[in-house]
């Protein structure tokens, strides 16, 4: 079991191999495994990066809910994840959060109007190029 590490900040996250692995799992549609790894990192993180990590892991769980046909659960978690990722003080952690939010917003809007999301893009995490 990992213990909360008050020194695990944004720089540490970006250097942690688990972060890259979690992104790869997310982008491969391995939603539950991605959630587990992001949650592990989240438990070890302090400060504002926690908000971003939690938002991403909530979107992964929303996808798990969709796979189980739990539309209400997916909508709730999409909304909560978006709320965290769109906060002005939420760090981007070197990721294109705007693109992720746009995809999730379209999916959430579609679900709210009882439309099928299967034709829509699935959430992906794109790294920003510096």
C-alpha positions in Angstrom: 0.0 0.0 0.0 1.3 3.4 -0.9 1.6 6.1 1.7 0.7 9.7 1.0 3.9 11.5 0.0 3.7 15.3 0.5 6.7 15.7 -1.8 4.9 14.0 -4.8 4.2 17.1 -6.9 3.7 17.9 -10.6 7.4 17.5 -11.5 7.5 14.1 -9.8 4.3 13.0 -11.5 5.7 13.8 -14.9 8.8 11.8 -14.2 7.0 8.8 -12.8 6.8 5.9 -15.2 3.4 5.0 -13.8 2.0 8.2 -15.2 3.0 7.4 -18.7 1.7 3.8 -18.2 -1.6 5.1 -17.0 -1.9 7.3 -20.0 -1.2 4.4 -22.3 -3.8 2.2 -20.6 -6.3 5.1 -20.8 -5.6 5.6 -24.5 -5.9 1.8 -25.1 -9.3 1.7 -23.6 -8.2 -0.2 -20.6 -10.3 2.0 -18.4 -10.3 0.1 -15.2 -6.6 -0.5 -15.2 -6.0 3.1 -16.1 -8.2 4.2 -13.2 -6.4 1.9 -10.8 -3.0 3.4 -11.8 -4.2 7.0 -11.8 -5.8 6.4 -8.4 -2.5 5.0 -7.0 -0.7 8.2 -8.2 -3.6 10.3 -6.9 -3.2 8.9 -3.4 0.5 9.8 -3.4 0.0 13.4 -4.8 -0.5 16.6 -3.0 -1.7 20.1 -4.1 -3.4 21.0 -7.3 -2.1 18.1 -9.4 -4.4 15.9 -7.3 -7.4 17.7 -8.9 -6.2 16.9 -12.5 -5.4 13.3 -11.7 -8.8 12.8 -10.0 -10.6 14.4 -13.0 -8.8 12.0 -15.4 -9.5 8.9 -13.3 -13.2 9.9 -13.0 -13.4 10.0 -16.8 -11.9 6.5 -16.9 -14.5 5.3 -14.4 -17.2 6.9 -16.5 -16.0 4.7 -19.4 -16.2 1.6 -17.1 -19.8 2.6 -16.3 -20.6 2.9 -20.0 -19.3 -0.5 -20.7 -21.7 -1.8 -18.0 -24.5 0.2 -19.5 -24.7 2.4 -16.4 -25.6 5.6 -18.2 -26.4 7.6 -15.1 -23.1 6.7 -13.4 -21.2 7.6 -16.6 -22.9 11.0 -16.8 -22.2 11.8 -13.1 -18.6 10.9 -13.4 -18.1 12.7 -16.7 -19.6 15.8 -15.1 -17.4 15.5 -12.0 -14.3 14.8 -14.0 -15.0 17.8 -16.3 -15.6 20.0 -13.3 -12.1 19.2 -11.9 -10.3 19.4 -15.2 -11.9 22.7 -16.2 -11.0 24.5 -12.9 -8.8 27.5 -13.7 -6.2 26.3 -11.1 -6.1 22.7 -12.3 -2.6 22.1 -13.8 -2.4 20.4 -17.2 0.5 18.1 -16.3 1.9 18.4 -19.8 -1.4 17.1 -21.3 -3.8 18.6 -23.7 -6.6 18.8 -21.2 -8.7 21.0 -23.5 -8.9 18.3 -26.1 -9.9 15.7 -23.5 -12.6 18.0 -22.1 -14.0 18.7 -25.6 -14.4 14.9 -26.2 -16.0 14.3 -22.8 -18.3 17.2 -23.2 -19.6 15.9 -26.5 -20.1 12.5 -25.0 -21.9 13.9 -21.9 -24.1 16.1 -24.0 -25.0 13.1 -26.1 -25.9 10.9 -23.1 -27.9 13.7 -21.6 -30.0 13.8 -24.7 -30.3 10.0 -24.7 -28.2 9.6 -27.8 -25.8 6.8 -28.6 -22.1 7.7 -27.9 -20.7 4.8 -29.9 -20.2 7.0 -33.0 -18.4 9.7 -31.0 -14.7 9.8 -30.3 -13.6 8.0 -27.1 -11.6 10.0 -24.6 -7.9 10.1 -25.3 -5.1 11.9 -23.5 -2.7 13.7 -25.7 0.6 15.0 -24.4 1.4 18.6 -25.2 4.4 19.2 -27.4 6.7 21.8 -26.0 
